């Protein structure tokens, strides 16, 4: 009986395998979900493309606000990993980012400072010229009996004043989940 239990547990194990050989050294999530390494590398590639769009523009006075990444997947993806890596790579390219989600805290501190008579004021408050809007979507399908999971990370750089999209990029990660060896639920 113990042998059958061990065989059952072993047969139920799932994992993921890349469909392409381009990055076999990265760790994979058992569910086929996005890993930290994948999100950080995607952020680096996308930040490079955003930086290239600013190459012919003056860098002083340009501020980019990173909006929260929308997770439209069945996975619990830590989107902060992507956002933090994107900020880091944009700063490397001398593009300054604003965290507008912290604006309420900043305004509260400025108001408190004014009440206490300290030197914090509204003149240091910056407004973004561009928003970076990102979304992770999921597509699950079967191909030749294998369950395929595709996660697509879409990113747009949108000019605040005109809503013109300056950069639109996407990274797609396709993985094949390992089969359950004749076990169906």
BAGU-979773 format. One record per residue (C-alpha): x, y, z. Coordinates in nm, 2 decimals. Example, Ala and Ser with C-alpha at 12.3 -4.5 7.8 and 13.67 -1.06 7.14 Angstrom:
1.23_-0.45_0.78
1.37_-0.11_0.71
//
This chain:
0.00_0.00_0.00
0.29_0.24_0.09
0.43_0.18_-0.26
0.10_0.27_-0.43
0.08_0.59_-0.23
0.43_0.69_-0.33
0.36_0.60_-0.69
0.04_0.81_-0.67
0.22_1.11_-0.53
0.49_1.08_-0.78
0.24_1.06_-1.07
0.05_1.36_-0.95
0.35_1.59_-0.96
0.34_1.87_-1.21
0.61_2.09_-1.35
0.68_2.32_-1.64
0.91_2.32_-1.93
1.00_2.59_-2.17
0.89_2.56_-2.53
1.20_2.73_-2.66
1.56_2.67_-2.58
1.64_3.04_-2.55
1.65_3.04_-2.16
1.68_2.70_-2.02
1.89_2.81_-1.72
1.60_2.99_-1.54
1.40_2.83_-1.27
1.04_2.74_-1.36
0.73_2.75_-1.15
0.55_2.42_-1.11
0.23_2.58_-1.24
0.39_2.73_-1.55
0.36_3.08_-1.39
0.60_3.37_-1.44
0.92_3.36_-1.24
1.11_3.65_-1.08
1.39_3.61_-1.34
1.15_3.63_-1.63
0.98_3.94_-1.50
1.31_4.11_-1.43
1.45_4.03_-1.77
1.13_4.15_-1.94
1.15_4.48_-1.74
1.51_4.52_-1.86
1.42_4.47_-2.22
1.11_4.70_-2.20
1.30_4.97_-2.01
1.56_4.97_-2.29
1.29_5.03_-2.55
1.14_5.31_-2.34
1.48_5.47_-2.30
1.53_5.45_-2.68
1.21_5.64_-2.73
1.35_5.92_-2.51
1.68_5.93_-2.69
1.59_6.24_-2.90
1.41_6.42_-2.62
1.56_6.63_-2.34
1.59_6.42_-2.03
1.55_6.70_-1.78
1.19_6.76_-1.68
1.06_6.43_-1.80
0.89_6.22_-1.53
0.74_5.88_-1.58
0.47_5.74_-1.34
0.46_5.37_-1.31
0.10_5.26_-1.26
0.01_4.93_-1.08
0.05_4.63_-1.31
-0.29_4.46_-1.37
-0.28_4.09_-1.32
-0.54_3.92_-1.54
-0.42_3.56_-1.47
-0.52_3.27_-1.25
-0.17_3.29_-1.09
-0.07_3.49_-0.78
0.20_3.70_-0.95
0.40_3.94_-0.75
0.38_4.23_-1.00
0.60_4.45_-0.77
0.89_4.25_-0.90
0.83_4.37_-1.25
0.76_4.73_-1.14
1.07_4.75_-0.92
1.29_4.61_-1.19
1.14_4.85_-1.45
1.21_5.15_-1.22
1.57_5.03_-1.16
1.63_4.99_-1.54
1.47_5.33_-1.62
1.69_5.50_-1.36
1.99_5.33_-1.52
1.89_5.50_-1.84
1.85_5.83_-1.66
1.47_5.83_-1.68
1.31_5.95_-1.35
1.01_5.77_-1.22
0.73_5.89_-0.99
0.53_5.67_-0.75
0.19_5.85_-0.78
0.03_5.58_-0.56
0.22_5.75_-0.27
0.09_6.10_-0.35
-0.17_6.10_-0.07
0.11_6.03_0.19
0.32_6.31_0.04
0.04_6.56_0.05
-0.04_6.47_0.41
0.32_6.52_0.50
0.33_6.86_0.32
0.02_6.97_0.50
0.17_6.87_0.84
0.49_7.04_0.75
0.31_7.37_0.67
0.12_7.34_1.00
0.44_7.29_1.19
0.62_7.57_1.00
0.89_7.35_0.85
1.03_7.40_0.50
0.85_7.12_0.31
0.63_7.28_0.04
0.43_7.21_-0.28
0.71_7.34_-0.51
0.89_7.00_-0.49
0.57_6.82_-0.60
0.63_6.67_-0.95
0.37_6.57_-1.20
0.43_6.29_-1.46
0.47_6.36_-1.83
0.41_5.99_-1.91
0.24_5.69_-1.76
0.36_5.33_-1.79
0.06_5.11_-1.80
0.12_4.73_-1.78
-0.09_4.42_-1.78
-0.03_4.05_-1.75
-0.28_3.82_-1.93
-0.30_3.45_-1.95
-0.40_3.20_-2.23
-0.42_2.83_-2.15
-0.48_2.57_-2.42
-0.39_2.22_-2.53
-0.16_2.13_-2.81
-0.10_1.77_-2.91
-0.24_1.66_-2.57
-0.01_1.90_-2.37
-0.14_2.18_-2.16
0.02_2.51_-2.28
0.03_2.82_-2.06
0.10_3.16_-2.22
0.15_3.47_-2.01
0.17_3.79_-2.20
0.31_4.10_-2.03
0.19_4.41_-2.22
0.34_4.76_-2.15
0.25_5.10_-2.29
0.42_5.43_-2.24
0.14_5.69_-2.27
0.19_6.07_-2.28
-0.03_6.23_-2.01
-0.13_6.54_-2.20
-0.23_6.39_-2.53
-0.28_6.02_-2.44
-0.06_5.93_-2.73
0.10_5.59_-2.69
0.48_5.64_-2.75
0.58_5.28_-2.68
0.38_4.96_-2.69
0.57_4.64_-2.61
0.48_4.29_-2.51
0.67_3.99_-2.39
0.51_3.64_-2.42
0.62_3.34_-2.21
0.50_3.00_-2.33
0.54_2.70_-2.12
0.43_2.34_-2.13
0.30_2.19_-1.81
0.42_1.84_-1.74
0.14_1.58_-1.78
-0.01_1.40_-1.49
0.05_1.05_-1.63
-0.30_0.93_-1.70
-0.46_1.10_-1.40
-0.75_1.33_-1.47
-0.96_1.51_-1.22
//
